[in-house]
Amino acid sequence: MSLAILGDEPVFSHPLHVGCPNIGDRSRLIARINAALDRRWLTNGGPLVEEFEAAVAEVAGVSECVVTSNGTAALELAIRALGMSGQVIVPSFTFSATVHALTWQRITPVFADIDPVTLNVDPADVECLMTPDVKGIIGVHLWGRGCDVESLSAIANQHQIPLLLDAAHAFGCTYQRRPVGSFGDAEIFSFHGTKFINSFEGGAVVTNNRSLAERLRLMRNFGFGGYDDVVHLGTNGKMNEAEAAMGLTNLESMSEFVDRNRANHELYSKLIESNPGLQVLSYTPAENQNYQYVVVDVQPEVCGLSRDQLVEVLFSENVLARRYFYPGVHRMSAFRGLTPPRPLPVTESFCERLFQLPTGMSIDAATVRSVCDIIRKAIDRAPEIVKHLQTSSPD
């Protein structure tokens, strides 16, 4: 077999990336940026930032939105504003930024396992981890599917500690028909270029707590309470006008983005699940979803290929699938040894089984069919591919 594994040349001449940015109406984006240039007001809380904050708050169903330079900054600011310290319980099955935001502030993450059905943090395991040293809980709405907010809130209330929710995947989604963004003490969004709605780079903290929002606004702008009066410890976590322009332009096309993502997800599901041992993670029909993630669960004993072998085939065809969230944050070298090791069997199992495929406005039905055709051919030729990968391995 060739370098492309399935043929003489890769199926796609250019790489297909997970999270290729959605753009929206370019003319409206450029018009907004030109208006900011004409005003010569590029940062420090300009009118576009204020407009974007109001629009995000409306989608999230909250009274307060504080936009930031990125989602990690939103996490760090929210963690500090909520007074988290010592130890904070967090799932290991998440993007590393969720945990970086803690360790960067010398807070020790206590890793909880996930529920085998929802793949969100398991409240029963959170309860088992509670000690007097735990000063906060962070839940994650993984892939836009809401975590068990009621159970986490009950635990947090019982122990009188704050609950922060990482909603980086869940903008525009609902949980029990209520907008994500309106739960816990606060929630954070990411508007990174790979997200469903992006502002080039950006993030936000959303809440119904006005005093918390006022504290966050001080903190993101060096603690300035007036023209030259620093009244609070702070940093530079501001969003600029060009980023807000992109965010507003994306919001205008949100329904279009959802429609494309949903169509892609439905077609991926139909075609991929015709192969033995492969399943696409589903969304709850009763909830609003952004369908941003197409996540495939691989059962190697059924389909004949491991997740990593299937991903290697896809890479050879220029489909840059992602192994989310391999290997699990608790097994990453930067975080090992922070707490005594404990088994996270459900997390570790899914870290070996799941991968994500490209979707978004850059992916159409024909592209989905071609990607699924690669997967079908790989499964059909599983014994041959396993042998090829074993003989070509540098080990």
LUMTORVO-981774 format. One record per residue (C-alpha): residue in one letter; x, y, z. Coordinates in steps of 0.5 Angstrom, whole numbers, padded with zeros to 4 digits, always signed. Layout:
<nodes>
aXYZ...
</nodes>
This chain:
<nodes>
m+0000+0000+0000s+0002+0007-0001l+0003+0013+0004a-0004+0015+0003i-0005+0007+0006l-0012+0007+0001g-0009+0009-0005d-0004+0012-0009e-0006+0019-0007p-0010+0022-0001v-0017+0023-0002f-0016+0030+0000s-0011+0035-0003h-0011+0040+0002p-0012+0038+0010l-0019+0038+0013h-0019+0041+0020v-0023+0040+0026g-0025+0046+0028c-0024+0050+0021p-0027+0057+0023n-0034+0059+0021i-0034+0066+0018g-0041+0069+0017d-0042+0075+0012r-0035+0078+0011s-0038+0085+0008r-0041+0086+0015l-0035+0084+0018i-0031+0089+0014a-0036+0094+0015r-0036+0094+0023i-0028+0093+0023n-0028+0100+0018a-0033+0103+0023a-0028+0102+0029l-0022+0104+0025d-0026+0111+0023r-0028+0112+0031r-0020+0110+0033w-0023+0106+0039l-0020+0099+0038t-0020+0097+0045n-0022+0099+0052g-0029+0097+0052g-0031+0100+0046p-0039+0100+0043l-0038+0093+0039v-0035+0090+0045e-0041+0093+0049e-0046+0090+0043f-0043+0083+0043e-0044+0083+0051a-0051+0084+0051a-0052+0079+0045v-0048+0074+0049a-0052+0075+0055e-0059+0075+0051v-0057+0068+0048a-0055+0065+0055g-0061+0068+0058v-0057+0072+0064s-0057+0079+0066e-0049+0080+0066c-0044+0078+0061v-0036+0080+0061v-0033+0078+0055t-0025+0077+0055s-0019+0076+0051n-0020+0068+0051g-0024+0063+0054t-0018+0061+0059a-0018+0068+0061a-0025+0067+0063l-0024+0061+0067e-0018+0064+0070l-0022+0071+0072a-0028+0067+0074i-0024+0062+0079r-0021+0068+0082a-0027+0072+0083l-0031+0066+0086g-0025+0066+0091m-0023+0059+0089s-0017+0056+0092g-0014+0050+0095q-0017+0044+0092v-0022+0044+0086i-0026+0038+0083v-0026+0038+0076p-0026+0032+0071s-0020+0030+0067f-0024+0028+0061t-0024+0036+0058f-0019+0040+0054s-0013+0042+0058a-0015+0049+0059t-0020+0048+0064v-0014+0045+0069h-0009+0050+0067a-0014+0055+0069l-0013+0052+0076t-0006+0050+0076w-0004+0057+0074q-0006+0060+0080r-0003+0055+0084i-0010+0051+0086t-0009+0044+0086p-0014+0040+0081v-0018+0034+0084f-0020+0029+0078a-0027+0026+0078d-0029+0021+0073i-0034+0021+0068d-0041+0018+0067p-0041+0012+0062v-0047+0015+0059t-0047+0022+0059l-0039+0023+0059n-0040+0029+0063v-0037+0029+0070d-0040+0024+0075p-0043+0027+0081a-0043+0021+0085d-0035+0021+0084v-0035+0029+0086e-0039+0027+0092c-0034+0022+0094l-0028+0027+0093m-0031+0032+0098t-0026+0034+0103p-0025+0040+0108d-0020+0042+0103v-0024+0043+0097k-0026+0050+0095g-0030+0049+0089i-0033+0045+0083i-0032+0046+0076g-0037+0042+0071v-0036+0042+0064h-0042+0041+0059l-0038+0037+0054w-0039+0037+0047g-0045+0042+0048r-0049+0036+0052g-0051+0039+0059c-0048+0036+0065d-0052+0034+0071v-0053+0041+0074e-0058+0040+0079s-0053+0034+0083l-0047+0039+0082s-0051+0045+0085a-0054+0041+0091i-0047+0038+0093a-0044+0045+0092n-0049+0048+0096q-0049+0043+0101h-0041+0044+0102q-0042+0052+0101i-0037+0052+0096p-0038+0056+0089l-0040+0052+0082l-0037+0054+0076l-0039+0051+0069d-0034+0051+0063a-0039+0052+0057a-0034+0053+0052h-0037+0047+0048a-0044+0049+0049f-0046+0056+0046g-0053+0057+0044c-0055+0050+0047t-0060+0048+0053y-0060+0044+0058q-0067+0042+0061r-0070+0047+0056r-0066+0053+0060p-0060+0056+0056v-0053+0054+0058g-0050+0060+0061s-0055+0061+0067f-0053+0055+0071g-0048+0055+0077d-0045+0061+0080a-0042+0063+0073e-0041+0060+0067i-0036+0061+0061f-0036+0061+0054s-0030+0060+0049f-0030+0064+0042h-0024+0061+0040g-0023+0061+0032t-0025+0053+0033k-0031+0054+0036f-0038+0054+0033i-0039+0062+0034n-0032+0065+0034s-0029+0072+0035f-0022+0070+0032e-0020+0069+0040g-0025+0071+0046g-0029+0068+0051a-0034+0071+0056v-0036+0070+0063v-0044+0070+0064t-0048+0070+0071n-0054+0073+0074n-0050+0076+0080r-0049+0083+0079s-0043+0084+0084l-0039+0078+0081a-0040+0081+0074e-0037+0088+0077r-0031+0085+0080l-0030+0081+0074r-0030+0088+0070l-0025+0091+0074m-0020+0085+0074r-0020+0084+0067n-0018+0091+0066f-0012+0092+0071g-0017+0093+0077f-0018+0100+0074g-0024+0103+0078g-0023+0110+0075y-0019+0114+0070d-0013+0113+0074d-0015+0109+0080v-0013+0102+0081v-0018+0099+0086h-0017+0092+0085l-0012+0087+0083g-0013+0085+0076t-0010+0083+0069n-0011+0085+0062g-0016+0080+0060k-0020+0085+0055m-0023+0083+0048n-0022+0088+0043e-0027+0091+0038a-0024+0087+0032e-0026+0081+0036a-0032+0083+0038a-0034+0085+0030m-0032+0078+0029g-0037+0075+0034l-0043+0080+0032t-0042+0078+0025n-0042+0070+0027l-0048+0071+0031e-0052+0074+0025s-0051+0067+0022m-0052+0063+0028s-0058+0059+0025e-0054+0058+0019f-0048+0055+0022v-0053+0050+0026d-0057+0048+0020r-0050+0046+0017n-0048+0043+0023r-0054+0039+0024a-0054+0036+0017n-0047+0034+0017h-0048+0031+0024e-0054+0027+0021l-0051+0025+0015y-0044+0023+0019s-0049+0019+0023k-0053+0015+0018l-0046+0013+0014i-0041+0012+0019e-0046+0007+0023s-0047+0003+0017n-0040+0000+0019p-0040-0005+0025g-0037-0003+0031l-0037+0005+0030q-0042+0010+0033v-0043+0017+0033l-0045+0020+0040s-0052+0023+0039y-0055+0029+0042t-0062+0030+0046p-0067+0032+0041a-0071+0036+0046e-0065+0041+0047n-0063+0046+0043q-0056+0044+0040n-0050+0047+0036y-0048+0040+0033q-0041+0043+0033y-0038+0036+0035v-0038+0030+0031v-0035+0025+0036v-0034+0017+0034d-0034+0012+0039v-0030+0006+0036q-0030-0001+0038p-0024-0005+0036e-0026-0012+0037v-0032-0011+0033c-0030-0006+0027g-0023-0009+0027l-0019-0003+0028s-0017+0001+0034r-0019+0008+0034d-0011+0010+0033q-0011+0006+0027l-0017+0009+0024v-0015+0016+0026e-0008+0014+0022v-0012+0012+0016l-0016+0019+0016f-0009+0023+0017s-0006+0019+0011e-0012+0022+0007n-0011+0029+0009v-0017+0028+0014l-0014+0031+0021a-0019+0027+0026r-0017+0029+0033r-0017+0024+0039y-0021+0028+0044f-0019+0028+0050y-0013+0023+0049p-0010+0021+0054g-0014+0025+0059v-0011+0031+0063h-0009+0027+0069r-0004+0023+0065m-0001+0029+0062s+0006+0030+0064a+0004+0037+0066f-0001+0035+0071r+0002+0028+0074g+0004+0028+0081l-0001+0034+0083t-0005+0029+0087p-0004+0022+0089p-0006+0018+0083r-0013+0015+0083p-0016+0010+0078l-0021+0014+0073p-0023+0008+0069v-0029+0011+0065t-0025+0017+0063e-0019+0012+0061s-0023+0008+0057f-0027+0013+0053c-0020+0017+0052e-0018+0010+0048r-0024+0010+0044l-0026+0017+0041f-0025+0021+0036q-0027+0027+0032l-0029+0029+0025p-0029+0036+0021t-0036+0039+0021g-0038+0047+0020m-0039+0051+0014s-0033+0049+0011i-0035+0042+0010d-0041+0040+0005a-0045+0034+0004a-0040+0031-0001t-0034+0032+0003v-0038+0028+0009r-0039+0023+0004s-0032+0022+0002v-0030+0022+0009c-0035+0016+0011d-0032+0013+0004i-0025+0013+0007i-0028+0010+0014r-0032+0005+0010k-0026+0002+0006a-0021+0002+0012i-0026-0002+0016d-0027-0007+0010r-0020-0008+0009a-0018-0008+0017p-0014-0014+0017e-0009-0011+0011i-0009-0005+0014v-0007-0007+0021k-0001-0011+0018h+0001-0005+0014l+0001-0001+0020q+0005-0006+0024t+0010-0007+0019s+0011+0000+0018s+0011+0002+0025p+0018+0005+0027d+0018+0001+0033
</nodes>
